[in-house]
Amino acid sequence: MALRFAPRWPYTVAVLLAVPLFVSLGFWQWHRGEYRSAQWEGFARTDVPPVEASAGSLERLPRFTRVRISGEFEPQKQFLLDNISHEGAPGYEVLTVLRLVDGGHLLINRGWVPFSGYRDRLPDISLEATGGQQLTGRLSTLPVAGMPAGRLPPPEEGPWPRLTSFPTNEELQHAWGAPLLAPVLLLDAGSGPGYLRDWKPPGISPERNFSYAVQWWSFALLAAAMYLGFNLKRVK
């Protein structure tokens, strides 16, 4: 008894559509992993000299560019970003506005503070008038909620600091009362007054993309193997 390959057209059409799709999705995930890997490596480097930046250039610079800026803090009105954890512990990130020497206002992320244990007792993040500051850090953006239900804009009235969860730049501008530049500066560990700064690159790790790529290629091999198996017939 022998085996004869007798393909049927529905299986053939299905595999001709599925295999190239799975292969292309695998390559897409692999390239995403390479891009993220380069991004993460660049984020982790601390020996990159900062770029001298100003109000006019900050919004044109790529995300994660390390910059040096000068200005004065506006400590009277600060924000606490809620629902930010560090190594599993709940807490907040502190946003303080810096008035740049050449005009414009930039949000400075001064680091993470732990949750006090009481929702009605916010941590003391008061900041004395410190005069002119020269700060270094990486440009980033406001964190984005995984689900819309996790968002909470800052209240329009009430005492400062104001608690907010995954706000937009426009919502912060409205509460603060003046235009704010789009980037957020993640302060370097040794730059300016602040709190814990253990910054991590955003998004999933490159290894996740690489594993997705292998999964898609495995689906392509499985589809080809099933096509072969379904179309082999025993003949006498």
Backbone bond lengths (Angstrom), bond angles and torsions (degrees), N, CA, C in turn:
res aa  C-N    CA-C-N  psi(-1)  N-CA   C-N-CA  omega(-1)  CA-C   N-CA-C  phi
1 M - - - 1.450 - - 1.529 109.16 -
2 A 1.309 116.53 133.92 1.462 122.18 -177.19 1.528 110.34 -119.42
3 L 1.294 114.01 168.30 1.459 121.25 177.14 1.519 109.62 -107.16
4 R 1.308 115.59 135.05 1.469 120.51 178.23 1.523 108.74 -123.38
5 F 1.335 114.78 134.37 1.463 120.03 179.04 1.524 108.53 -84.68
6 A 1.328 115.74 114.63 1.469 121.60 -178.19 1.525 108.95 -129.19
7 P 1.314 116.96 82.64 1.469 119.57 -176.40 1.519 112.19 -67.72
8 R 1.324 114.57 142.10 1.461 121.25 174.70 1.516 108.75 -105.36
9 W 1.319 115.49 141.36 1.452 119.68 -169.83 1.531 114.13 -61.53
10 P 1.360 122.06 -34.84 1.480 118.34 177.90 1.528 112.44 -62.18
11 Y 1.358 115.54 -41.82 1.462 118.57 178.14 1.528 111.00 -66.33
12 T 1.308 116.18 -38.19 1.467 120.22 -178.42 1.525 111.15 -64.30
13 V 1.333 115.53 -45.83 1.463 119.06 178.89 1.526 110.63 -62.24
14 A 1.325 115.64 -43.26 1.461 119.52 -178.17 1.522 111.70 -62.38
15 V 1.321 117.37 -44.08 1.462 119.54 -177.39 1.521 111.45 -73.08
16 L 1.346 117.24 -32.45 1.465 119.68 177.09 1.521 112.15 -67.26
17 L 1.321 116.06 -26.66 1.460 119.88 176.23 1.531 111.72 -85.26
18 A 1.327 116.43 -41.23 1.461 120.65 -171.86 1.525 112.68 -74.81
19 V 1.341 117.20 -45.92 1.463 119.42 -173.75 1.528 112.31 -61.94
20 P 1.349 120.33 -50.16 1.471 118.57 177.59 1.520 112.85 -60.63
21 L 1.351 116.18 -36.01 1.459 118.94 178.88 1.523 111.01 -63.64
22 F 1.342 116.97 -47.57 1.456 120.45 -179.60 1.522 111.35 -62.84
23 V 1.327 116.63 -40.29 1.465 120.09 179.76 1.531 110.79 -64.83
24 S 1.332 116.33 -44.19 1.463 119.24 -179.39 1.522 111.59 -66.07
25 L 1.340 117.47 -38.19 1.459 120.06 176.15 1.528 111.31 -64.37
26 G 1.318 116.36 -36.12 1.461 119.70 176.59 1.523 111.85 -63.16
27 F 1.336 116.40 -45.10 1.464 119.44 178.33 1.526 111.25 -65.19
28 W 1.352 116.52 -37.41 1.457 119.27 178.82 1.521 110.62 -62.31
29 Q 1.335 117.43 -44.25 1.456 120.39 178.09 1.530 111.18 -65.59
30 W 1.325 117.02 -36.84 1.467 120.10 -179.68 1.538 110.40 -64.95
31 H 1.344 115.60 -44.23 1.467 119.00 178.66 1.530 110.97 -65.10
32 R 1.356 117.35 -37.18 1.459 120.22 175.09 1.533 110.69 -61.59
33 G 1.334 116.09 -39.65 1.452 119.67 178.09 1.520 111.91 -63.86
34 E 1.336 117.45 -40.68 1.454 120.58 177.71 1.525 111.19 -64.36
35 Y 1.342 115.67 -40.83 1.464 119.81 178.72 1.526 110.83 -63.97
36 R 1.333 116.54 -46.08 1.459 120.21 -179.91 1.526 110.91 -65.90
37 S 1.328 116.85 -36.81 1.455 120.15 179.88 1.531 110.50 -61.93
38 A 1.343 116.16 -44.32 1.468 119.57 177.76 1.521 110.73 -65.27
39 Q 1.344 116.11 -38.33 1.467 121.09 179.30 1.518 110.56 -64.27
40 W 1.322 116.66 -45.78 1.465 120.57 -179.36 1.528 111.38 -65.53
41 E 1.335 116.85 -39.88 1.461 119.88 178.97 1.524 110.46 -63.68
42 G 1.332 116.48 -41.65 1.455 120.13 177.87 1.510 112.01 -65.70
43 F 1.336 117.15 -37.65 1.459 121.56 179.19 1.525 110.64 -64.75
44 A 1.328 116.35 -37.71 1.460 120.37 -175.68 1.525 112.89 -75.58
45 R 1.319 118.43 -17.90 1.461 120.67 -177.45 1.527 110.64 -72.00
46 T 1.309 115.78 130.31 1.460 121.13 177.89 1.525 112.11 -108.08
47 D 1.325 116.89 -2.50 1.463 120.02 -177.80 1.525 112.31 -94.66
48 V 1.339 116.84 6.69 1.456 120.22 179.34 1.524 109.12 -77.18
49 P 1.328 118.94 121.49 1.467 119.44 -179.54 1.521 110.96 -65.81
50 P 1.325 117.94 139.02 1.469 120.04 -178.94 1.520 112.33 -71.86
51 V 1.319 114.65 149.75 1.454 122.50 176.51 1.526 108.35 -89.63
52 E 1.321 116.87 133.54 1.467 120.03 174.76 1.524 108.11 -69.27
53 A 1.331 116.31 119.42 1.458 120.67 -174.53 1.518 110.75 -121.37
54 S 1.322 114.97 161.11 1.460 122.16 179.05 1.511 108.78 -139.93
55 A 1.329 115.97 175.34 1.463 120.14 178.95 1.523 111.07 -58.03
56 G 1.330 116.49 -34.56 1.454 119.82 -177.82 1.512 114.59 -75.80
57 S 1.325 117.46 -23.17 1.468 119.78 -175.64 1.517 114.06 -104.56
58 L 1.334 118.31 -17.14 1.464 120.19 -172.73 1.525 112.94 -59.54
59 E 1.330 117.27 -41.65 1.461 119.71 -176.23 1.526 112.73 -76.41
60 R 1.325 117.53 -8.47 1.467 120.56 178.54 1.524 112.50 -97.43
61 L 1.314 116.93 -13.63 1.459 120.46 -176.87 1.530 110.29 -80.29
62 P 1.344 117.52 145.66 1.474 120.06 178.93 1.521 112.00 -64.51
63 R 1.317 114.04 154.14 1.457 120.48 176.03 1.527 110.25 -59.14
64 F 1.309 116.82 142.25 1.458 126.74 179.61 1.527 113.00 76.59
65 T 1.334 118.62 5.17 1.452 119.89 172.94 1.524 109.17 -63.00
66 R 1.305 116.43 133.36 1.466 120.25 177.00 1.526 107.95 -85.17
67 V 1.332 116.17 126.42 1.464 120.66 -173.17 1.521 110.71 -130.11
68 R 1.337 113.92 163.32 1.462 121.87 170.51 1.522 107.61 -121.89
69 I 1.327 116.88 130.11 1.457 121.28 -178.44 1.525 109.27 -134.01
70 S 1.332 115.65 161.62 1.455 121.18 179.40 1.522 109.42 -129.73
71 G 1.335 116.04 144.92 1.455 120.45 178.50 1.508 111.14 171.12
72 E 1.321 115.69 -167.79 1.466 122.08 179.03 1.532 109.75 -126.67
73 F 1.329 115.54 138.28 1.460 120.25 177.78 1.531 110.64 -68.72
74 E 1.334 113.70 149.12 1.462 122.20 171.18 1.526 106.74 -108.85
75 P 1.341 118.34 83.41 1.473 120.74 -168.55 1.512 115.01 -77.72
76 Q 1.339 118.73 -10.40 1.463 118.91 -174.45 1.524 112.40 -70.53
77 K 1.319 116.75 -29.98 1.470 120.20 -176.07 1.531 108.77 -127.12
78 Q 1.346 114.85 104.13 1.461 120.48 -179.67 1.530 109.43 -122.33
79 F 1.336 114.24 162.03 1.461 121.51 178.61 1.526 110.02 -117.65
80 L 1.330 114.94 148.35 1.463 122.03 171.07 1.524 108.26 -114.91
81 L 1.322 116.07 118.24 1.462 120.66 176.10 1.516 108.63 -80.88
82 D 1.325 116.23 115.59 1.461 121.89 -176.94 1.528 110.68 -83.80
83 N 1.330 115.06 166.35 1.474 122.78 175.86 1.522 112.78 62.32
84 I 1.317 116.39 38.55 1.461 122.34 175.94 1.523 107.56 -113.99
85 S 1.307 116.88 118.29 1.463 120.51 -178.06 1.527 110.83 -105.48
86 H 1.315 114.48 157.43 1.466 121.41 174.65 1.520 107.91 -135.35
87 E 1.338 115.37 116.03 1.460 122.20 -177.83 1.523 111.24 51.42
88 G 1.329 115.26 40.41 1.450 121.58 175.77 1.513 115.17 88.35
89 A 1.331 117.82 -9.77 1.465 120.79 -179.02 1.527 109.36 -92.19
90 P 1.345 117.86 136.37 1.466 120.24 179.97 1.522 111.38 -74.76
91 G 1.319 115.42 153.85 1.456 118.85 178.60 1.511 112.07 -179.92
92 Y 1.314 115.08 -160.62 1.452 122.02 -176.12 1.535 109.62 -134.78
93 E 1.326 115.96 158.51 1.449 121.47 166.08 1.524 108.61 -110.22
94 V 1.326 116.12 142.33 1.460 122.78 -172.64 1.523 110.11 -98.94
95 L 1.325 116.35 120.94 1.463 122.20 176.60 1.524 109.19 -108.02
96 T 1.326 115.49 122.52 1.458 122.21 177.92 1.516 108.33 -125.37
97 V 1.314 116.86 138.78 1.458 121.53 -178.92 1.530 109.89 -84.23
98 L 1.335 115.88 134.75 1.457 122.76 175.07 1.527 108.64 -110.26
99 R 1.327 115.96 124.68 1.462 120.54 174.85 1.525 107.97 -85.83
100 L 1.311 116.89 111.81 1.455 121.66 -175.02 1.521 110.72 -71.98
101 V 1.336 115.39 152.83 1.466 119.89 -175.73 1.523 111.66 -66.12
102 D 1.330 117.16 -26.49 1.469 120.05 -178.82 1.522 111.69 -103.25
103 G 1.326 116.63 21.83 1.453 120.85 178.99 1.512 111.39 95.20
104 G 1.327 116.51 161.36 1.456 121.12 -179.13 1.514 111.56 89.99
105 H 1.324 115.44 157.82 1.459 122.46 -179.27 1.525 109.07 -127.99
106 L 1.320 115.13 130.21 1.462 121.70 -176.02 1.519 109.78 -120.65
107 L 1.337 116.06 134.87 1.457 121.44 175.31 1.526 109.83 -75.54
108 I 1.326 116.14 127.96 1.458 122.54 178.61 1.527 108.28 -111.54
109 N 1.326 116.89 121.88 1.463 120.76 173.76 1.526 107.21 -86.42
110 R 1.346 115.40 107.83 1.468 120.50 -174.67 1.523 113.09 -89.60
111 G 1.333 117.24 5.79 1.451 118.99 173.64 1.518 113.72 117.58
112 W 1.326 114.74 -174.63 1.467 123.53 -171.80 1.519 110.37 -105.33
113 V 1.344 114.67 138.62 1.468 121.20 173.87 1.526 108.08 -125.54
114 P 1.341 118.30 145.20 1.474 120.27 -177.14 1.527 112.16 -74.16
115 F 1.317 115.14 155.51 1.462 123.09 174.04 1.526 109.23 -65.74
116 S 1.333 116.22 134.04 1.465 120.84 -174.59 1.519 113.40 -75.54
117 G 1.325 117.20 -13.69 1.453 120.62 -176.59 1.506 113.25 101.97
118 Y 1.329 116.81 -10.72 1.465 121.49 -179.36 1.530 108.43 -133.92
119 R 1.329 116.14 128.89 1.449 119.64 -178.93 1.522 112.37 -67.67
120 D 1.332 117.39 -24.42 1.461 120.04 -178.29 1.527 112.53 -95.93
121 R 1.331 117.06 7.46 1.468 120.87 177.74 1.523 108.40 -125.06
122 L 1.311 115.30 93.62 1.453 119.74 -179.58 1.524 110.23 -77.20
123 P 1.320 117.91 150.94 1.467 120.15 179.32 1.524 111.31 -64.79
124 D 1.321 115.29 151.09 1.459 120.97 178.76 1.529 108.49 -79.58
125 I 1.322 116.40 111.16 1.471 121.02 179.49 1.524 110.36 -118.11
126 S 1.339 115.48 24.31 1.461 119.47 -178.32 1.524 110.21 -58.32
127 L 1.308 115.03 145.78 1.456 121.87 -175.76 1.515 108.48 -132.73
128 E 1.310 115.93 121.13 1.458 120.23 178.15 1.529 109.37 -68.53
129 A 1.327 115.49 153.45 1.467 119.51 175.30 1.526 108.36 -60.91
130 T 1.307 116.42 114.17 1.465 120.78 -171.68 1.522 113.06 -105.20
131 G 1.323 117.83 0.86 1.455 119.57 -179.50 1.516 111.96 72.03
132 G 1.309 116.06 -159.54 1.464 120.91 -177.68 1.515 112.45 -63.90
133 Q 1.312 115.46 139.35 1.459 122.08 -179.93 1.524 109.67 -124.96
134 Q 1.317 115.46 142.03 1.463 121.01 168.41 1.521 106.27 -117.95
135 L 1.328 115.72 113.21 1.457 121.53 -170.70 1.524 110.83 -117.78
136 T 1.324 115.18 151.05 1.461 121.24 172.76 1.518 109.40 -126.29
137 G 1.309 115.82 149.83 1.457 121.18 179.10 1.504 110.45 175.90
138 R 1.327 114.80 -172.62 1.463 120.66 -178.50 1.523 109.80 -110.07
139 L 1.320 115.55 139.20 1.453 120.47 177.35 1.525 109.60 -75.67
140 S 1.307 115.79 134.91 1.455 120.47 176.29 1.525 108.13 -145.20
141 T 1.328 115.24 -159.51 1.459 121.21 178.86 1.524 108.80 -130.57
142 L 1.311 115.88 172.79 1.455 119.80 174.67 1.525 110.17 -66.35
143 P 1.334 118.68 144.95 1.466 119.85 177.26 1.518 110.95 -63.70
144 V 1.324 115.24 150.77 1.465 121.89 -177.78 1.520 109.18 -114.40
145 A 1.322 116.08 135.99 1.465 121.22 -179.15 1.522 110.47 -72.99
146 G 1.339 115.74 142.47 1.449 119.39 175.01 1.520 112.55 -69.97
147 M 1.338 116.24 -28.54 1.464 121.61 178.76 1.529 109.00 -131.94
148 P 1.334 117.40 139.92 1.472 119.67 -179.67 1.521 113.38 -56.49
149 A 1.335 117.43 -29.24 1.459 119.98 -178.46 1.519 112.16 -65.80
150 G 1.322 117.62 -17.13 1.459 120.39 -179.32 1.516 114.01 -83.35
151 R 1.327 118.45 -2.74 1.450 122.33 -176.65 1.530 111.00 -87.39
152 L 1.335 115.34 141.76 1.463 121.24 175.79 1.524 107.74 -148.25
153 P 1.330 118.55 108.54 1.464 119.93 179.39 1.516 110.63 -67.83
154 P 1.323 118.15 157.18 1.466 119.66 178.54 1.521 110.82 -67.77
155 P 1.313 117.77 146.58 1.473 119.78 177.84 1.526 110.74 -64.08
156 E 1.328 115.39 148.29 1.460 120.23 -179.40 1.515 112.35 -77.07
157 E 1.320 117.33 -22.31 1.458 121.53 -179.71 1.520 109.16 -133.85
158 G 1.340 114.37 162.64 1.447 119.19 177.50 1.512 111.99 120.35
159 P 1.333 116.06 177.17 1.470 120.38 -177.40 1.526 111.47 -72.96
160 W 1.314 114.03 163.45 1.466 121.63 174.80 1.522 108.49 -106.62
161 P 1.337 118.18 151.45 1.474 127.92 -0.07 1.523 111.64 -71.30
162 R 1.333 115.08 157.93 1.454 120.52 -179.10 1.526 109.93 -107.92
163 L 1.312 114.06 134.08 1.456 121.91 -176.94 1.522 110.00 -84.19
164 T 1.317 115.77 135.87 1.451 120.64 179.20 1.518 109.20 -149.99
165 S 1.314 116.51 155.10 1.463 121.14 -178.35 1.519 109.53 -130.00
166 F 1.314 115.94 114.99 1.463 123.37 179.17 1.534 111.88 50.50
167 P 1.333 117.60 55.84 1.464 120.17 -179.49 1.521 111.48 -78.67
168 T 1.309 116.23 166.18 1.461 121.65 170.57 1.525 108.52 -93.14
169 N 1.318 115.17 163.57 1.457 119.73 177.50 1.526 110.49 -61.04
170 E 1.332 116.52 -38.82 1.466 120.46 -179.51 1.531 111.03 -63.47
171 E 1.327 117.64 -39.07 1.461 120.67 179.14 1.529 111.45 -66.00
172 L 1.324 116.46 -39.08 1.457 119.58 177.71 1.529 111.06 -68.09
173 Q 1.319 116.34 -40.01 1.464 119.61 176.67 1.525 111.13 -58.78
174 H 1.319 115.52 -44.56 1.461 120.38 -178.39 1.524 110.86 -61.62
175 A 1.325 117.08 -42.65 1.461 120.48 -179.43 1.526 111.21 -72.26
176 W 1.334 116.52 -38.18 1.466 119.45 -175.73 1.524 111.37 -77.07
177 G 1.340 116.20 -31.59 1.454 119.69 173.83 1.503 116.13 98.52
178 A 1.345 117.93 13.62 1.461 121.27 178.87 1.525 108.37 -159.57
179 P 1.335 117.52 158.98 1.472 119.86 178.82 1.529 111.77 -62.07
180 L 1.322 115.09 142.82 1.458 122.48 177.15 1.522 108.67 -123.29
181 L 1.324 116.78 139.00 1.454 120.36 176.54 1.527 109.32 -63.28
182 A 1.334 115.21 152.75 1.465 119.83 -174.34 1.532 114.19 -67.73
183 P 1.346 120.29 -40.34 1.478 117.92 -177.81 1.520 112.47 -69.89
184 V 1.319 113.85 163.92 1.468 122.40 170.95 1.519 106.12 -123.40
185 L 1.329 116.73 134.36 1.457 120.38 -179.85 1.522 109.77 -94.14
186 L 1.337 116.78 121.20 1.463 122.35 173.34 1.522 107.24 -88.04
187 L 1.311 117.06 106.00 1.452 121.21 -174.39 1.523 112.15 -61.36
188 D 1.333 115.59 139.23 1.458 120.07 171.09 1.531 109.47 -62.17
189 A 1.324 115.64 156.39 1.466 120.75 -174.88 1.521 113.00 -57.16
190 G 1.316 118.23 -36.77 1.455 120.10 -176.07 1.512 114.24 -103.93
191 S 1.313 117.57 17.22 1.463 120.95 -174.36 1.524 111.17 -110.84
192 G 1.329 116.76 118.48 1.451 121.48 173.31 1.525 113.68 69.95
193 P 1.334 116.53 169.10 1.465 121.04 -179.86 1.520 111.35 -74.30
194 G 1.324 116.19 139.24 1.456 118.16 -179.93 1.509 112.66 176.91
195 Y 1.331 114.63 -152.73 1.449 121.48 -169.57 1.530 109.44 -131.79
196 L 1.309 116.91 -157.19 1.459 120.73 -175.87 1.530 110.86 -64.91
197 R 1.319 116.94 126.96 1.464 121.44 -178.57 1.524 108.95 -126.76
198 D 1.281 114.49 85.03 1.466 121.72 178.76 1.522 107.14 -114.28
199 W 1.326 115.51 68.65 1.460 120.37 -172.31 1.519 111.83 -68.88
200 K 1.318 115.10 140.37 1.462 122.64 176.39 1.526 108.74 -121.16
201 P 1.331 117.56 144.53 1.465 118.77 175.06 1.529 109.88 -60.71
202 P 1.317 117.56 142.22 1.467 119.60 -179.17 1.511 112.16 -76.39
203 G 1.323 114.95 164.18 1.462 120.18 175.01 1.515 112.42 84.56
204 I 1.319 114.38 179.16 1.459 120.36 -178.73 1.520 110.11 -73.74
205 S 1.333 116.28 159.38 1.459 120.69 -177.88 1.525 110.14 -74.15
206 P 1.348 117.72 155.48 1.470 119.93 176.81 1.522 112.85 -58.01
207 E 1.346 117.15 -32.70 1.461 119.98 -179.49 1.526 111.32 -60.62
208 R 1.331 117.37 -32.36 1.454 119.87 178.58 1.528 110.30 -64.87
209 N 1.337 116.59 -43.00 1.461 119.70 177.91 1.520 111.47 -62.70
210 F 1.337 116.86 -42.16 1.460 119.56 179.59 1.528 111.22 -63.49
211 S 1.339 116.72 -39.17 1.464 119.06 178.87 1.521 111.00 -67.49
212 Y 1.349 117.91 -36.97 1.459 120.55 175.23 1.524 110.94 -62.16
213 A 1.333 116.35 -39.01 1.465 119.84 179.34 1.525 110.43 -61.66
214 V 1.321 116.58 -45.06 1.471 120.28 179.39 1.527 110.25 -63.06
215 Q 1.316 117.52 -37.53 1.467 120.28 178.47 1.529 111.42 -63.49
216 W 1.325 117.29 -44.52 1.472 119.38 179.22 1.519 110.98 -63.46
217 W 1.326 117.94 -40.77 1.464 119.52 178.59 1.526 110.58 -67.23
218 S 1.332 116.66 -33.81 1.464 119.27 176.12 1.524 110.91 -64.82
219 F 1.341 116.62 -37.98 1.462 120.11 176.57 1.523 110.62 -62.61
220 A 1.335 116.98 -38.39 1.466 120.48 178.88 1.527 110.52 -63.79
221 L 1.341 117.21 -44.38 1.463 120.37 178.22 1.525 111.10 -64.64
222 L 1.331 116.36 -40.17 1.456 119.99 179.80 1.523 110.91 -64.39
223 A 1.335 116.98 -42.19 1.462 120.61 179.24 1.524 110.57 -62.31
224 A 1.342 117.01 -41.75 1.467 120.42 178.88 1.523 110.98 -65.73
225 A 1.339 116.38 -41.10 1.464 119.62 179.82 1.530 111.15 -66.21
226 M 1.329 117.29 -40.71 1.459 120.14 178.47 1.529 110.90 -65.74
227 Y 1.315 116.53 -38.75 1.472 120.07 177.73 1.519 110.30 -60.72
228 L 1.331 115.76 -43.70 1.460 119.09 178.92 1.523 111.04 -64.90
229 G 1.325 116.29 -43.47 1.455 119.46 -177.99 1.517 113.11 -66.26
230 F 1.328 118.25 -40.69 1.462 121.79 -178.77 1.530 113.32 -70.01
231 N 1.329 115.91 -20.82 1.468 118.69 -174.34 1.523 113.75 -108.37
232 L 1.334 117.01 9.48 1.455 119.89 173.27 1.521 109.75 -92.78
233 K 1.311 117.03 127.70 1.461 122.52 -178.52 1.518 109.84 -118.41
234 R 1.320 115.15 141.69 1.464 120.18 175.74 1.529 109.04 -83.34
235 V 1.292 116.03 129.99 1.475 121.82 178.05 1.520 108.17 -127.18
236 K 1.348 114.29 148.39 1.468 119.99 177.56 1.529 110.91 -86.87
